[in-house]
Amino acid sequence: MSTPKSVLELAKKTGAKMVDIKFVDTFGTWQHFSIPINELSEESFSEGLGFDGSSIRGWKSIEASDMLAMPDPETAFMDPFMAVPTLSLTCTIAETGTLEPYNRDPRGIAQKAEKCLISTGIGDQAFFGPEAEFFIFDNVQFDSKCNGTFYSIDSEEGIWNTGRDEMPNLGNKIRHKEGYFPVPPLDTQQDIRTEMVLTMQELGLQIEKHHHEVATGGQAEIDIRFDTLVKMADHMMVYKYVLKNVAKKHGKTVTLMPKPLFGDNGSGMHTHQSLWKKGKPLFAGNEYAGLSKMALYYAGGLLKHAHALCAFCSPTTNSYKRLVPGFEAPVNLAYSSRNRSAAIRIPTYSDNPKAKRLEYRPPDPAANPYIAFAALLMAGLDGVLNKIDPGEPIDKNMYELPPEEHAKIPQILGSLDAAINALEKDHQFLLKSDVFTEDFIEMWISAKRKEHDAIRLRPHPYEFFLYYDV
């Protein structure tokens, strides 16, 4: 679907009666409104569709709320979850009158990042391949009031249910950290993951594999084949949409929050990255692990700006319950071939130059993919442009290093508050070519400080266990 005309032909061929206009808000939630199919014309793609932006988180104030959703014909698909035939279109947001891109629109920021790459002359394509993990639960309940709070999660395969009367309880429960990856009947979710994959394929996503992940309670991973920055961020929105709606169809629920279970693995979004120019990969060479100097400089940029990147790539208070030293989380700001305890891993599955890439491991799936990928690219480009040395690789097991040696390795930040402060101090690299603006960064910092304070100010249930009898 490369042109407005071809989209209208698809709508006619499929008998579409409605058009769902989708766009992503500041923090990564897909928003939508729908119009009858007769309201969509070729002019809609160039003139846009008006809506009120004042109620979107972090966007317009009420006196300047008129905005335009500009549909991208390449994002068209027939929505598989609507009862009435419905055409779906993803949009970039523009200002009314001028049609200028809105500087707080995440998709617009990602598009500017791609243009920035081209303007540098370094390359013309940035490829991203995220590995998003998630949990499939059977039930979730939570509440927070002035005089009490709780959450409760359940899963048929959760190890905590070995004693539950299921009439009969067949005992097929995955123990903590043993979900990677036994066959059924321990893995109860093969069929639902397969349905998710087949639905994604019907919508144009290229899927490489799916499997159970390490944690008990239904942790899973579905891997998408890499693509260019904006397209991959578009794919990630479809990915999340499919996960949640297929789960709902089966009476289950999906969460992409990084750490829903205490004492077991959290969910990450390891993000593979590479630069290309004129169809040729730029990260293959004769340096460490078969990388090019450009790839090492790119890694240098990621490591230099890793603390600031946390604010976009690990953007919730919950993110830092996953990024805990001493476990499998990638908290060590170093690079290494194969070593998964390093923030940057160089995969060694293939010697093909096209497969040479960096895997940046700190991000989690709570991140807005447009913002996170754009920020990662800008950090990497800063490394290439300024030839930032990433230091020496670390190929030892970092969990077994002597304390004095381990102390020399910089660590990822331990809280959202620290990440916000780091972004406040280090964001000039994001402003190149106006990809990010001071206005956007100030808004992000303000919003995230409110999130941090919302958790900081509330009593925690475990505090009652620790302190009630003081």
C-alpha positions in Angstrom: 0.0 0.0 0.0 2.3 2.7 -1.2 -0.2 5.3 -2.5 -3.5 6.8 -1.3 -5.1 5.3 -4.5 -3.9 1.8 -3.6 -5.3 2.2 -0.1 -8.7 3.2 -1.4 -8.6 0.2 -3.8 -7.9 -2.1 -0.8 -10.8 -0.6 1.1 -13.1 -1.2 -1.9 -11.8 -4.8 -2.4 -12.3 -5.8 1.2 -15.6 -4.0 1.7 -14.3 -1.7 4.4 -17.1 0.3 6.0 -15.0 2.2 8.6 -11.5 3.7 8.8 -9.6 3.6 12.1 -7.2 6.5 12.4 -4.4 5.6 14.7 -1.5 7.6 16.2 0.9 7.2 19.1 0.9 9.5 22.1 4.0 10.8 23.9 4.5 7.8 26.1 3.7 5.0 23.6 0.0 4.3 23.7 -1.8 3.9 20.5 -4.8 6.3 20.2 -7.5 6.2 17.6 -10.7 7.6 16.2 -12.8 6.2 13.4 -14.5 7.7 10.3 -16.9 6.1 7.8 -15.2 4.9 4.6 -16.9 7.6 2.5 -15.1 10.2 4.5 -11.7 9.0 3.3 -10.4 10.4 0.0 -7.0 10.8 -1.7 -6.9 14.3 -0.4 -7.2 13.0 3.2 -3.6 11.8 3.0 -2.2 15.3 2.0 -4.7 17.5 3.8 -5.0 15.5 7.0 -7.9 14.7 9.3 -8.7 17.1 12.2 -9.0 16.2 15.9 -8.7 17.7 19.3 -5.2 17.2 20.7 -5.8 18.8 24.1 -6.7 15.6 25.9 -3.6 13.7 24.7 -1.0 13.3 27.4 1.8 15.8 27.1 0.4 17.5 24.0 -1.6 20.7 23.3 -3.3 23.1 25.8 -7.0 23.7 25.2 -6.5 27.1 23.5 -4.4 25.6 20.7 -5.8 22.1 20.5 -6.6 21.7 16.8 -4.3 19.2 15.2 -4.1 17.1 12.0 -3.6 13.4 11.6 -1.7 12.7 8.4 -2.3 9.1 7.3 0.6 7.1 5.9 -0.6 4.8 3.1 2.2 2.3 3.7 0.7 1.5 7.1 -2.7 0.4 5.8 -4.1 -3.0 6.9 -7.5 -4.5 7.6 -8.0 -4.6 11.4 -8.5 -8.3 12.4 -10.2 -7.5 15.7 -13.1 -5.3 14.5 -16.5 -6.9 13.9 -17.3 -4.5 11.0 -14.7 -4.5 8.1 -12.3 -1.7 9.2 -9.3 -0.2 7.5 -6.5 0.8 9.8 -4.1 3.8 9.0 -1.2 5.0 11.2 -0.6 8.7 11.2 2.0 11.4 11.8 0.7 14.5 13.5 0.9 18.0 11.9 0.0 21.5 12.9 -3.1 23.0 11.4 -2.5 25.7 8.8 1.2 25.1 8.2 1.1 21.3 8.0 4.4 21.5 9.9 5.3 18.3 11.9 4.3 18.6 15.5 7.5 18.6 17.6 6.0 16.4 20.3 4.7 13.7 17.9 6.8 10.6 18.5 6.4 9.3 14.9 7.5 12.7 13.6 10.6 12.6 15.9 11.5 9.2 14.5 11.2 10.5 10.9 13.4 13.4 11.7 16.0 11.0 13.2 16.1 9.1 9.8 16.5 12.4 8.0 19.3 13.4 10.3 21.2 10.2 9.5 21.0 10.9 5.8 22.1 14.6 6.3 25.3 13.5 8.0 26.4 11.5 5.0 27.3 8.6 7.3 24.6 6.3 6.0 21.1 6.3 4.5 19.4 3.5 6.6 19.3 2.6 10.3 18.0 -0.9 11.0 16.5 -1.8 14.3 15.5 -5.3 15.6 13.9 -5.2 19.0 13.4 -8.4 21.1 10.4 -7.5 23.2 9.4 -9.8 26.0 6.0 -9.9 27.7 3.8 -11.8 30.1 0.5 -13.6 29.4 -1.5 -13.7 32.6 -4.9 -15.3 33.4 -6.0 -12.6 35.8 -4.7 -9.3 37.2 -6.2 -7.1 39.9 -4.9 -3.9 41.5 -6.0 -0.9 43.4 -4.4 2.1 45.2 -6.4 4.2 47.7 -5.4 6.5 50.5 -5.8 3.8 53.1 -4.6 0.7 51.2 -3.1 -0.8 48.1 -2.6 -4.2 46.5 -1.9 -6.1 43.3 -2.6 -9.7 42.5 -1.5 -11.6 39.4 -2.4 -15.2 38.4 -1.3 -17.7 35.7 -2.3 -21.3 35.2 1.4 -22.2 34.9 2.7 -20.0 37.8 4.8 -21.9 40.3 2.8 -20.4 43.1 -0.2 -22.5 42.0 1.2 -26.0 42.7 -1.1 -26.3 45.7 -4.2 -24.8 44.1 -7.3 -27.0 43.8 -7.8 -27.1 40.0 -9.8 -30.3 40.1 -7.4 -31.8 39.0 -4.2 -29.9 39.4 -1.9 -31.7 37.0 1.3 -30.2 38.5 2.6 -28.7 35.3 4.0 -25.5 36.7 7.2 -23.8 35.6 9.6 -23.0 38.4 11.2 -19.6 38.8 13.8 -19.0 36.1 13.1 -22.3 34.3 10.8 -21.2 31.5 13.6 -21.1 28.8 12.2 -23.3 27.3 10.5 -26.6 28.1 7.9 -28.2 25.8 4.2 -28.6 26.6 2.5 -29.5 28.9 4.8 -27.2 31.0 4.6 -24.6 28.2 0.9 -24.0 28.2 0.9 -21.1 25.7 2.3 -22.5 22.5 -1.0 -22.2 20.6 -1.8 -18.7 21.8 1.7 -17.5 20.8 1.3 -19.2 17.4 -2.0 -17.4 16.9 -0.3 -14.1 17.7 2.4 -14.8 15.2 0.0 -15.8 12.4 -2.0 -12.7 13.0 1.1 -10.5 12.8 2.1 -12.2 9.6 -1.3 -11.5 8.1 -0.7 -7.8 8.9 2.7 -7.8 7.1 5.1 -8.3 10.0 8.0 -10.7 9.3 8.3 -13.0 12.4 11.5 -15.0 13.0 10.5 -17.1 16.0 8.5 -17.3 19.2 9.1 -19.1 22.5 8.5 -19.2 26.2 10.9 -17.0 28.1 12.8 -17.5 31.4 10.2 -16.6 34.0 7.3 -18.6 35.4 3.8 -17.3 34.9 3.7 -17.1 31.2 6.7 -15.0 30.1 7.0 -15.0 26.3 9.0 -13.6 23.4 8.1 -13.1 19.7 10.9 -11.8 17.5 10.3 -9.5 14.5 12.8 -9.4 11.6 14.7 -6.1 11.6 13.6 -3.1 9.6 14.3 0.6 9.2 13.7 2.9 12.2 10.2 4.3 11.6 8.9 1.1 10.0 10.1 -1.0 13.0 8.5 1.4 15.4 5.2 1.1 13.4 5.6 -2.7 13.6 6.1 -2.5 17.3 2.7 -0.8 17.7 1.0 -3.4 15.6 2.9 -6.1 17.7 1.6 -4.8 21.0 -1.9 -4.4 19.6 -2.0 -8.0 18.4 -0.5 -9.4 21.6 -3.2 -7.7 23.8 -6.2 -8.4 21.5 -5.3 -12.1 20.8 -4.9 -12.6 24.6 -8.2 -10.9 25.3 -9.9 -13.2 22.7 -8.7 -16.1 24.9 -9.8 -14.6 28.2 -6.2 -13.7 29.1 -4.2 -10.5 29.5 -0.8 -9.4 28.2 1.5 -6.9 30.0 4.7 -5.4 28.7 5.6 -3.8 32.1 9.2 -4.7 32.8 8.9 -6.3 36.2 5.5 -7.6 37.2 6.8 -10.6 39.3 9.1 -10.4 42.3 11.9 -12.9 42.4 11.9 -13.8 38.7 13.1 -12.4 35.4 11.7 -9.2 34.1 10.9 -8.3 30.5 13.5 -6.6 28.3 13.6 -5.3 24.8 17.1 -5.9 23.6 17.5 -3.7 20.5 19.8 -4.7 17.6 21.1 -1.8 15.5 23.2 -1.3 12.4 23.8 1.4 9.8 23.8 0.9 6.0 24.6 3.0 3.0 23.5 2.3 -0.6 22.5 -1.2 0.3 25.8 -2.1 2.0 26.3 -2.8 5.7 28.6 -0.4 7.5 29.2 -2.3 10.8 31.3 -5.1 9.4 35.1 -4.8 9.4 38.3 -6.1 10.8 38.1 -4.7 14.4 37.0 -6.5 17.5 34.4 -9.3 16.8 34.4 -8.5 13.1 33.1 -5.0 13.6 34.1 -1.8 11.7 35.6 1.3 13.4 32.2 2.9 12.7 30.4 0.3 14.7 32.8 0.7 17.6 32.4 4.5 17.6 28.6 3.9 17.5 29.0 1.7 20.6 31.0 4.5 22.1 28.1 6.9 21.7 25.7 4.5 23.2 27.9 4.0 26.2 28.7 7.7 26.7 25.1 8.6 26.7 23.7 5.4 28.4 22.6 7.3 31.5 20.6 9.8 29.5 19.2 7.1 27.3 17.7 5.4 30.3 15.1 8.1 30.5 13.7 7.0 27.1 14.7 3.3 26.9 13.8 2.4 30.6 11.2 5.0 31.1 9.2 3.8 34.2 9.8 3.4 37.9 9.2 -0.3 37.3 12.0 -0.5 34.8 14.6 -0.2 37.6 13.2 -3.3 39.4 14.5 -5.2 36.3 17.9 -3.4 36.0 19.3 -4.8 39.2 23.0 -5.7 39.6 24.0 -9.3 40.2 21.3 -10.9 38.1 21.0 -11.4 34.3 20.0 -7.8 33.7 22.5 -5.8 31.5 23.7 -3.3 34.0 27.4 -3.2 33.1 28.2 -0.3 30.7 30.6 -2.3 28.5 30.6 -4.1 25.2 31.4 -7.7 24.5 30.9 -10.5 21.9 28.4 -13.0 23.2 28.5 -11.8 26.8 24.9 -11.1 27.9 25.8 -9.3 31.1 27.2 -6.4 29.1 25.0 -3.5 28.0 26.2 -4.0 24.4 26.5 -7.5 23.0 27.9 -8.3 19.5 26.0 -11.3 18.3 28.3 -14.0 16.7 25.7 -16.3 15.1 26.9 -15.5 11.6 30.0 -14.1 9.9 27.9 -12.6 7.1 28.7 -8.8 6.9 25.0 -8.1 6.7 24.5 -9.7 10.1 27.0 -7.5 11.9 25.2 -5.4 14.4 25.2 -4.1 18.0 22.6 -5.4 20.5 21.9 -2.7 23.1 20.3 -4.6 26.1 19.1 -2.1 28.7 15.8 -1.1 27.0 12.5 -2.6 28.0 9.2 -2.9 26.2 7.6 0.0 28.3 9.6 2.3 26.0 7.8 4.3 23.3 9.6 2.6 20.3 9.6 5.8 18.1 11.3 7.8 20.9 13.7 5.1 22.1 14.9 4.1 18.6 15.4 7.8 17.7 17.4 8.5 20.9 19.5 5.4 20.3 20.3 6.4 16.8 21.2 10.0 17.9 23.6 8.6 20.6 25.2 6.3 18.1 25.6 9.0 15.5 27.2 11.2 18.1 29.7 8.5 18.7 30.5 8.1 15.0 30.7 11.8 14.3 33.0 12.5 17.3 34.9 9.1 17.1 34.0 8.2 20.7 36.2 5.4 21.9 34.1 2.7 23.6 37.2 1.5 25.6 38.3 -2.1 25.8 35.8 -5.0 25.5 35.1 -7.3 28.4 34.9 -11.0 27.6 35.1 -12.3 31.2 32.1 -13.3 33.3 31.4 -10.0 35.0 29.6 -11.7 37.8 32.8 -13.5 38.8 35.2 -10.6 38.6 37.1 -9.6 41.8 35.4 -6.6 43.5 38.2 -4.2 42.7 38.0 -5.1 39.0 34.2 -5.0 38.8 34.2 -1.6 40.5 36.0 -0.1 37.5 33.1 -1.0 35.2 30.5 1.8 34.9 26.9 0.8 35.8 23.5 1.6 34.4 21.4 3.9 36.6 19.3 2.5 39.4 16.2 4.7 39.4 13.9 6.8 37.1 14.8 9.8 39.1 18.5 9.4 38.3 17.7 8.8 34.6 15.7 12.1 34.5 18.6 14.0 36.1 21.0 12.4 33.6 18.8 13.5 30.6 18.6 17.0 32.0 22.4 17.3 32.0 23.1 15.3 28.8 20.7 15.9 25.9 22.6 18.1 23.4 23.3 15.1 21.2 19.5 14.7 20.8 19.0 18.3 19.5 21.0 17.8 16.4 18.9 18.7 13.3 16.0 19.5 15.7 15.2 15.8 16.0 14.3 16.4 19.6 13.6 19.9 20.9 14.2 21.5 24.2 10.4 21.8 24.5 9.9 18.0 24.1 12.7 17.2 26.6 11.4 19.6 29.2 7.9 18.1 28.8 9.3 14.6 29.2 11.3 15.4 32.3 8.4 17.1 33.9 6.0 14.2 33.2 8.5 11.6 34.4 9.2 13.5 37.6 5.5 13.4 38.4 5.5 9.6 37.8 8.5 9.2 40.1 6.9 11.4 42.8 3.6 9.5 42.5 5.5 6.3 43.6 7.8 8.1 46.1 4.9 9.7 48.0 2.9 6.5 48.5 3.4 4.0 51.4 4.5 0.6 50.0 2.8 -2.6 51.4 6.2 -4.1 52.3 6.9 -1.1 54.4 4.2 -2.3 56.8 6.0 -5.7 57.1 9.3 -3.8 57.8 8.1 -1.0 60.0 4.6 -1.4 61.4 5.9 -2.4 64.8 8.6 0.2 65.2 
